[in-house]
Amino acid sequence: MASGSRIFYFSFLLGLLSSGLLAQTSSNPSQTSSNPAQTSSNPNLRFSLRQAVDFALEQNVSVENARLDEQAADLKVREITSIGFPQISASYGVSDNFIIQKVIVPDGSLFNPEIPKGQPLALQFQPRYGGNAAVTVRQLLFDGSYLVGLQAVKTYRELAVKNSEMTRTQVVEQVKKAYFGALVSFERLRTLDAALQRIGKSLAELETLNKEGFAEQLDVDRLRVQQNNLRSQREKVAALCDISLNLLKFQMGYPVAQSIELSDSLSMLVNLRALPLESGFDIRKRPEMQLLLLQQTGLNLEIKSLKSGYLPSLALQAQRGALAGSNTFSQVRDPGGSWFAYGSVGLGVNWNVFDSFTKKYKIQQKKIDLMKSQHLTDQFRQAAWMEEAHAITQLRNQIRSLEAQEDNLRLSRQVLSVTQTKYREGVGSGLEVTAAESALTEAESGYFGAVYDWLMARVDLEKARGSLLEK
């Protein structure tokens, strides 16, 4: 095949075939290679391209994980926001000071006249059992880093959304290519069945003429060899049909063990209106570009947050509690015992006056990261324009190739019809009929290859323009 994308696709399918997936699928009667355009008794198993994409956007594991990431980002926003709300903490504890630390007084005579002057005295100022219960309320009044953090979490949320959008874009691309690949495989299978039926009919006529002495055995053998080759080719394409469907199911998030049919036909897609081939698109539609811009926004906020670290923070704190102390545990254990209330309210300022230039160097590092991100954005902008130009060129080439293959297919059918007529009238040879059959088979193969390449080029152009999610 001429196109690298087609070679990669069929190489991938053949790789799955050699790994043993063929044995699995062919043994499952629910996954027989039937024409996907046939009417199904269960309409829920039939998918158009649009329905397959919509199903994947709901059931694909990658999309589901991206949605979970969005939920996690929402929770992160709430987590950061809650820092600015009142914080309430409560504590309760009792202790048994079984060895009480004494306070040494240098001159014990001050407390006991019977003690000689200048002799130290160990005094006990703490009961054996103690208790403490308190409730503390803290309200942050000002913190520059927190205010910047509120802006940053919005950017964090947008990043999660754009990552989810990029995931959906990738899933749509994969589903479309898998759907197109399955359609081409099934249409190729249908064409091979028609070719086998046509050759079978020609072979029967030729064998009759051979028995009557009007045709050579060599012509019969040639046609039979061609029939055997087509049967072998048909078996390979039938296997590829099964694997193509399994690949589509996998990309959709559809159960691989269940049957599925495709309601769109290849002729419907071939007759679609062409995409605009004029260069120029809004690069902001590309999720990659949106992510790069959000990354720059995040880096700017990090720099702003580091700079706000030079400012003091202000918080209000109130506390209400009670202390207990006794040499009898029951009095500490009992809330109505030796408990004494206390309370306080205060305003606290925290200011890191000098940090040995730590924040300064962190800010410089973030500025370098910002410059690198800007360079990547400029580079991606150029790469995106080149990608679109390349996709347009590829699509134009595939359109011309498809038109040429359509013309070859039409001419090959005409040649076969004329050759068969001449042979029946006795003015042509069996070799010409065999050659015409072979040429038609080759033309059909080239046509389907061109259709596949054209469909892949359409998807690549939609991806380059960031329009895969557009309906």
C-alpha positions as CSV (number, residue, x, y, z in Angstrom):
1,M,0.0,0.0,0.0
2,A,1.1,3.5,-0.8
3,S,0.1,5.2,2.5
4,G,2.1,4.8,5.7
5,S,-1.1,5.1,7.8
6,R,-2.7,2.2,5.9
7,I,0.4,0.1,6.3
8,F,0.5,0.9,10.1
9,Y,-3.2,0.0,10.5
10,F,-3.1,-3.3,8.8
11,S,0.3,-4.1,10.4
12,F,-1.4,-3.6,13.7
13,L,-4.3,-5.8,12.8
14,L,-2.0,-8.5,11.6
15,G,0.0,-8.2,14.8
16,L,-3.1,-8.9,16.8
17,L,-3.9,-11.8,14.4
18,S,-0.5,-13.4,15.1
19,S,-0.8,-12.9,18.8
20,G,-3.8,-15.3,19.0
21,L,-6.7,-12.9,19.1
22,L,-8.0,-14.4,15.9
23,A,-8.4,-17.8,17.6
24,Q,-10.4,-16.2,20.3
25,T,-12.7,-14.2,18.1
26,S,-13.3,-16.9,15.5
27,S,-14.3,-19.3,18.2
28,N,-16.9,-16.9,19.5
29,P,-20.1,-17.4,17.4
30,S,-21.4,-13.9,18.4
31,Q,-18.5,-12.3,16.5
32,T,-18.9,-13.7,13.1
33,S,-17.8,-11.5,10.2
34,S,-21.1,-10.5,8.7
35,N,-21.9,-7.4,6.7
36,P,-22.2,-4.6,9.1
37,A,-24.9,-2.9,7.0
38,Q,-27.3,-5.8,7.4
39,T,-30.4,-5.3,9.5
40,S,-30.0,-6.4,13.1
41,S,-32.8,-7.9,15.2
42,N,-31.6,-5.8,18.1
43,P,-31.3,-2.1,17.1
44,N,-29.2,-1.4,20.3
45,L,-26.3,-3.3,18.7
46,R,-26.2,-1.1,15.6
47,F,-24.0,2.0,15.7
48,S,-23.6,4.8,13.2
49,L,-20.3,6.7,13.3
50,R,-21.9,9.4,15.4
51,Q,-23.5,6.9,17.8
52,A,-20.2,5.1,18.2
53,V,-18.4,8.3,19.0
54,D,-21.1,9.3,21.5
55,F,-21.0,5.9,23.1
56,A,-17.2,6.1,23.5
57,L,-17.5,9.6,25.1
58,E,-19.7,8.0,27.7
59,Q,-18.1,4.6,28.2
60,N,-14.4,4.8,27.3
61,V,-12.2,4.2,30.4
62,S,-9.9,7.1,29.6
63,V,-12.8,9.5,29.3
64,E,-14.3,8.2,32.6
65,N,-10.9,8.7,34.3
66,A,-10.8,12.3,32.9
67,R,-14.2,13.0,34.3
68,L,-13.0,11.7,37.7
69,D,-10.0,14.0,37.4
70,E,-12.4,16.9,36.9
71,Q,-14.3,15.9,40.1
72,A,-11.0,15.6,42.0
73,A,-10.1,19.1,40.7
74,D,-13.5,20.4,42.0
75,L,-12.7,18.9,45.4
76,K,-9.3,20.5,45.3
77,V,-10.8,23.9,44.7
78,R,-13.1,23.4,47.8
79,E,-10.1,22.2,49.8
80,I,-8.1,25.4,49.1
81,T,-11.1,27.6,49.6
82,S,-11.9,26.1,53.0
83,I,-8.6,27.4,54.4
84,G,-10.1,30.9,54.6
85,F,-13.1,29.7,56.6
86,P,-13.1,29.5,60.4
87,Q,-11.1,26.6,61.8
88,I,-12.4,25.0,65.0
89,S,-10.4,22.6,67.0
90,A,-11.2,20.9,70.3
91,S,-8.9,19.0,72.8
92,Y,-9.3,17.1,76.0
93,G,-6.8,15.2,78.1
94,V,-6.0,14.0,81.6
95,S,-2.6,13.2,83.1
96,D,-1.1,11.2,86.0
97,N,2.0,12.9,87.2
98,F,3.3,9.9,89.2
99,I,6.7,11.6,89.7
100,I,6.1,15.3,90.1
101,Q,8.9,17.6,89.1
102,K,9.9,19.8,92.0
103,V,10.9,23.5,92.0
104,I,14.2,24.2,93.8
105,V,14.2,27.3,96.1
106,P,17.8,28.3,96.9
107,D,16.9,29.6,100.4
108,G,14.3,27.3,102.1
109,S,14.1,29.5,105.1
110,L,12.0,31.9,103.2
111,F,9.2,29.3,103.2
112,N,10.0,27.4,106.4
113,P,11.7,29.3,109.3
114,E,12.9,25.9,110.7
115,I,15.2,25.4,107.8
116,P,18.7,26.8,108.2
117,K,19.2,30.0,106.2
118,G,20.8,29.3,102.7
119,Q,19.7,25.6,102.6
120,P,17.8,24.8,99.4
121,L,14.2,23.5,99.5
122,A,12.3,21.4,97.0
123,L,8.7,22.5,96.6
124,Q,5.9,20.8,94.7
125,F,3.5,23.2,92.9
126,Q,1.7,20.7,90.8
127,P,-1.0,18.1,91.8
128,R,-0.6,14.5,90.8
129,Y,-3.6,14.4,88.5
130,G,-4.4,17.1,85.9
131,G,-6.9,17.8,83.2
132,N,-7.3,20.2,80.3
133,A,-10.2,20.8,77.9
134,A,-10.3,23.6,75.3
135,V,-12.0,24.8,72.2
136,T,-10.1,27.0,69.8
137,V,-11.5,29.1,66.9
138,R,-9.1,30.6,64.4
139,Q,-10.0,32.9,61.5
140,L,-7.6,33.9,58.8
141,L,-7.9,37.6,58.1
142,F,-5.2,38.2,55.5
143,D,-2.6,36.0,53.7
144,G,-1.3,37.0,50.3
145,S,-0.4,33.4,49.4
146,Y,-4.0,32.3,50.2
147,L,-5.5,35.0,48.0
148,V,-3.3,34.0,45.1
149,G,-4.1,30.4,45.8
150,L,-7.8,31.1,45.3
151,Q,-6.9,32.3,41.8
152,A,-4.6,29.4,41.2
153,V,-7.3,26.7,42.0
154,K,-9.5,28.1,39.2
155,T,-6.6,27.6,36.8
156,Y,-6.1,24.1,38.2
157,R,-9.8,23.4,37.5
158,E,-9.5,24.7,34.0
159,L,-6.4,22.5,33.4
160,A,-8.4,19.4,34.5
161,V,-11.2,20.4,32.1
162,K,-8.8,20.9,29.2
163,N,-7.0,17.6,29.9
164,S,-10.4,16.0,29.8
165,E,-11.1,17.7,26.5
166,M,-7.8,16.4,25.1
167,T,-8.7,12.9,26.2
168,R,-12.0,13.1,24.5
169,T,-10.4,14.4,21.3
170,Q,-8.0,11.4,21.3
171,V,-10.8,9.0,21.9
172,V,-12.9,10.5,19.0
173,E,-9.8,10.2,16.7
174,Q,-9.3,6.6,17.7
175,V,-13.0,5.6,17.3
176,K,-13.3,7.3,13.9
177,K,-10.2,5.6,12.6
178,A,-11.3,2.2,14.0
179,Y,-14.8,2.6,12.6
180,F,-13.5,3.6,9.1
181,G,-11.0,0.6,9.2
182,A,-13.9,-1.8,10.1
183,L,-16.1,-0.4,7.3
184,V,-13.3,-0.8,4.7
185,S,-12.6,-4.3,5.9
186,F,-16.2,-5.4,5.6
187,E,-16.6,-3.7,2.2
188,R,-13.5,-5.4,1.1
189,L,-14.9,-8.7,2.3
190,R,-18.2,-8.1,0.4
191,T,-16.3,-7.3,-2.7
192,L,-14.2,-10.5,-2.4
193,D,-17.4,-12.5,-2.0
194,A,-18.8,-11.0,-5.2
195,A,-15.5,-11.7,-7.0
196,L,-15.6,-15.3,-5.8
197,Q,-19.2,-15.6,-7.0
198,R,-18.2,-14.1,-10.4
199,I,-15.2,-16.3,-10.8
200,G,-17.2,-19.4,-9.8
201,K,-19.7,-18.6,-12.5
202,S,-17.0,-18.0,-15.1
203,L,-15.2,-21.2,-14.0
204,A,-18.4,-23.2,-14.4
205,E,-18.9,-21.8,-17.9
206,L,-15.3,-22.5,-18.8
207,E,-15.4,-26.1,-17.5
208,T,-18.5,-26.6,-19.7
209,L,-16.7,-25.2,-22.7
210,N,-13.7,-27.4,-21.9
211,K,-15.8,-30.5,-21.9
212,E,-17.2,-29.6,-25.2
213,G,-13.7,-28.9,-26.6
214,F,-14.1,-25.2,-27.0
215,A,-11.7,-24.2,-24.2
216,E,-8.3,-25.4,-23.1
217,Q,-7.7,-27.1,-19.7
218,L,-4.9,-24.6,-19.1
219,D,-7.4,-21.8,-19.1
220,V,-9.5,-23.7,-16.6
221,D,-6.5,-24.3,-14.3
222,R,-5.5,-20.6,-14.5
223,L,-9.0,-19.5,-13.4
224,R,-9.0,-22.2,-10.6
225,V,-5.7,-20.9,-9.3
226,Q,-7.1,-17.4,-9.2
227,Q,-10.1,-18.7,-7.4
228,N,-8.0,-20.4,-4.7
229,N,-6.0,-17.2,-4.2
230,L,-9.1,-15.2,-3.7
231,R,-10.4,-17.7,-1.2
232,S,-7.2,-17.4,0.8
233,Q,-7.4,-13.7,0.6
234,R,-11.0,-13.8,1.7
235,E,-10.1,-15.8,4.8
236,K,-7.5,-13.2,5.8
237,V,-9.9,-10.3,5.3
238,A,-12.6,-12.1,7.3
239,A,-10.1,-12.5,10.1
240,L,-9.3,-8.8,9.8
241,C,-13.0,-7.9,10.0
242,D,-13.3,-9.7,13.4
243,I,-10.2,-7.9,14.7
244,S,-11.3,-4.6,13.3
245,L,-14.6,-4.9,15.2
246,N,-12.8,-5.9,18.4
247,L,-10.5,-2.9,18.0
248,L,-13.5,-0.6,17.6
249,K,-15.2,-2.1,20.6
250,F,-12.1,-1.5,22.6
251,Q,-11.8,2.1,21.6
252,M,-15.5,2.6,22.3
253,G,-15.5,0.9,25.7
254,Y,-18.0,-1.6,24.4
255,P,-17.9,-5.2,25.8
256,V,-15.7,-7.1,23.5
257,A,-17.6,-10.4,24.0
258,Q,-20.9,-8.8,22.7
259,S,-21.9,-8.5,19.1
260,I,-21.9,-5.1,17.3
261,E,-23.0,-3.9,13.8
262,L,-22.2,-0.8,11.9
263,S,-25.2,1.1,10.4
264,D,-23.2,3.4,8.2
265,S,-22.0,2.3,4.8
266,L,-18.7,3.1,3.0
267,S,-20.6,4.6,0.1
268,M,-22.3,7.0,2.5
269,L,-19.0,8.2,3.7
270,V,-17.4,8.4,0.2
271,N,-20.3,10.7,-0.8
272,L,-19.7,13.1,2.1
273,R,-18.9,16.7,1.2
274,A,-15.3,17.4,1.2
275,L,-13.7,19.4,4.1
276,P,-12.6,23.0,3.3
277,L,-9.1,22.8,2.0
278,E,-8.3,26.5,2.6
279,S,-5.5,27.0,5.1
280,G,-6.3,28.9,8.3
281,F,-8.0,28.0,11.5
282,D,-8.3,29.2,15.1
283,I,-5.4,27.6,16.9
284,R,-7.1,28.2,20.2
285,K,-9.4,25.3,19.3
286,R,-6.4,23.0,19.8
287,P,-6.6,21.6,23.4
288,E,-2.8,21.5,23.4
289,M,-2.6,25.2,22.9
290,Q,-5.1,25.8,25.6
291,L,-3.1,23.7,28.0
292,L,0.1,25.6,27.2
293,L,-1.6,28.9,27.8
294,L,-3.1,27.7,31.1
295,Q,0.4,26.5,32.1
296,Q,1.7,30.0,31.6
297,T,-1.1,31.4,33.7
298,G,-0.3,28.9,36.5
299,L,3.4,29.8,36.4
300,N,2.5,33.5,36.7
301,L,0.3,32.8,39.7
302,E,3.1,30.8,41.3
303,I,5.5,33.8,40.9
304,K,2.8,36.0,42.3
305,S,2.3,33.6,45.3
306,L,6.0,33.6,46.0
307,K,6.1,37.4,46.0
308,S,3.2,37.6,48.3
309,G,5.2,35.5,50.8
310,Y,7.1,38.7,51.6
311,L,3.9,40.1,53.2
312,P,2.7,39.3,56.7
313,S,-0.3,37.1,57.5
314,L,-2.9,38.1,60.0
315,A,-5.2,35.8,62.0
316,L,-7.7,36.1,64.8
317,Q,-7.9,33.4,67.4
318,A,-10.2,32.8,70.4
319,Q,-9.9,30.0,73.0
320,R,-12.2,28.8,75.7
321,G,-11.3,26.0,78.1
322,A,-10.9,24.7,81.6
323,L,-8.1,23.3,83.7
324,A,-8.3,20.7,86.5
325,G,-5.8,19.6,89.2
326,S,-6.1,17.4,92.2
327,N,-4.2,14.7,94.1
328,T,-7.4,12.6,93.8
329,F,-8.2,11.2,90.3
330,S,-12.0,11.2,90.9
331,Q,-12.0,15.0,91.2
332,V,-10.2,15.3,87.8
333,R,-12.4,12.7,86.1
334,D,-15.6,14.3,87.3
335,P,-16.7,17.4,85.2
336,G,-18.1,18.9,88.4
337,G,-14.8,18.5,90.3
338,S,-11.8,20.7,90.5
339,W,-12.1,22.4,87.1
340,F,-11.3,26.1,86.6
341,A,-12.4,27.9,83.4
342,Y,-10.2,30.2,81.3
343,G,-10.5,32.0,78.0
344,S,-8.6,34.2,75.6
345,V,-8.9,36.1,72.4
346,G,-6.0,37.5,70.3
347,L,-4.8,38.8,67.0
348,G,-1.7,37.3,65.6
349,V,0.7,38.6,62.9
350,N,3.2,36.3,61.3
351,W,5.9,37.9,59.2
352,N,9.0,36.1,57.8
353,V,11.3,39.1,57.7
354,F,14.3,37.5,56.1
355,D,14.7,34.1,54.5
356,S,18.2,34.3,53.2
357,F,16.9,35.0,49.7
358,T,15.1,31.6,49.4
359,K,12.0,33.1,47.8
360,K,14.1,35.3,45.5
361,Y,15.8,32.2,44.0
362,K,12.5,30.3,43.7
363,I,11.0,33.3,41.8
364,Q,13.9,33.3,39.4
365,Q,13.5,29.6,38.8
366,K,9.8,30.1,38.1
367,K,10.5,32.9,35.7
368,I,12.9,30.6,33.7
369,D,10.1,28.0,33.6
370,L,7.7,30.6,32.3
371,M,10.2,31.6,29.5
372,K,10.5,27.9,28.6
373,S,6.7,27.6,28.5
374,Q,6.4,30.6,26.2
375,H,9.0,29.2,23.9
376,L,7.1,25.9,23.8
377,T,3.9,27.8,23.0
378,D,5.6,29.6,20.1
379,Q,7.0,26.4,18.8
380,F,3.6,24.6,19.0
381,R,2.0,27.5,17.2
382,Q,4.4,27.0,14.3
383,A,4.0,23.2,14.5
384,A,0.2,23.4,14.4
385,W,0.2,25.5,11.3
386,M,2.6,23.1,9.6
387,E,0.5,20.2,10.7
388,E,-2.6,21.7,9.2
389,A,-0.8,22.5,6.0
390,H,0.6,18.9,5.8
391,A,-2.9,17.5,6.5
392,I,-4.4,19.6,3.7
393,T,-1.7,18.5,1.3
394,Q,-2.3,14.8,2.3
395,L,-6.0,15.1,1.9
396,R,-5.7,16.7,-1.5
397,N,-3.3,13.9,-2.6
398,Q,-5.7,11.3,-1.2
399,I,-8.6,12.8,-3.1
400,R,-6.7,12.7,-6.3
401,S,-5.6,9.1,-5.6
402,L,-9.2,8.1,-4.8
403,E,-10.5,9.7,-8.0
404,A,-7.8,7.8,-10.0
405,Q,-8.6,4.5,-8.3
406,E,-12.3,5.0,-8.9
407,D,-11.5,5.5,-12.6
408,N,-9.3,2.4,-12.6
409,L,-12.1,0.4,-11.0
410,R,-14.6,1.6,-13.6
411,L,-12.3,0.8,-16.5
412,S,-11.4,-2.6,-15.0
413,R,-15.1,-3.6,-14.8
414,Q,-15.6,-2.5,-18.4
415,V,-12.6,-4.5,-19.5
416,L,-13.8,-7.6,-17.8
417,S,-17.3,-7.2,-19.2
418,V,-15.9,-6.8,-22.8
419,T,-13.4,-9.6,-22.3
420,Q,-16.1,-12.0,-21.1
421,T,-18.4,-11.1,-24.0
422,K,-15.6,-11.7,-26.5
423,Y,-14.7,-15.0,-24.9
424,R,-18.3,-16.2,-25.1
425,E,-18.5,-15.2,-28.8
426,G,-15.3,-17.1,-29.5
427,V,-13.1,-14.2,-30.4
428,G,-11.2,-13.9,-27.1
429,S,-9.0,-16.2,-25.0
430,G,-9.3,-17.6,-21.5
431,L,-6.0,-16.0,-20.6
432,E,-7.6,-12.6,-21.3
433,V,-10.5,-13.3,-19.1
434,T,-8.2,-14.5,-16.3
435,A,-6.0,-11.4,-16.7
436,A,-9.1,-9.1,-16.6
437,E,-10.4,-10.8,-13.4
438,S,-7.0,-10.3,-11.8
439,A,-6.9,-6.7,-12.9
440,L,-10.3,-6.1,-11.5
441,T,-9.4,-7.7,-8.1
442,E,-6.2,-5.5,-8.0
443,A,-8.3,-2.4,-8.9
444,E,-10.7,-3.1,-6.1
445,S,-7.9,-3.6,-3.6
446,G,-6.3,-0.3,-4.7
447,Y,-9.7,1.5,-4.5
448,F,-10.4,0.4,-0.9
449,G,-6.8,1.3,0.0
450,A,-7.4,4.8,-1.4
451,V,-10.7,5.1,0.4
452,Y,-9.1,4.1,3.7
453,D,-6.2,6.6,3.2
454,W,-8.7,9.3,2.3
455,L,-10.8,8.7,5.4
456,M,-7.7,8.8,7.6
457,A,-6.6,12.0,6.0
458,R,-10.0,13.6,6.8
459,V,-9.6,12.6,10.5
460,D,-6.0,14.0,10.5
461,L,-7.2,17.3,9.1
462,E,-10.0,17.5,11.7
463,K,-7.4,16.8,14.4
464,A,-5.0,19.4,13.1
465,R,-7.8,22.0,13.2
466,G,-9.1,21.0,16.6
467,S,-12.6,20.2,15.3
468,L,-12.9,16.5,16.2
469,L,-15.3,17.2,19.0
470,E,-17.5,19.4,16.7
471,K,-20.7,17.7,15.6
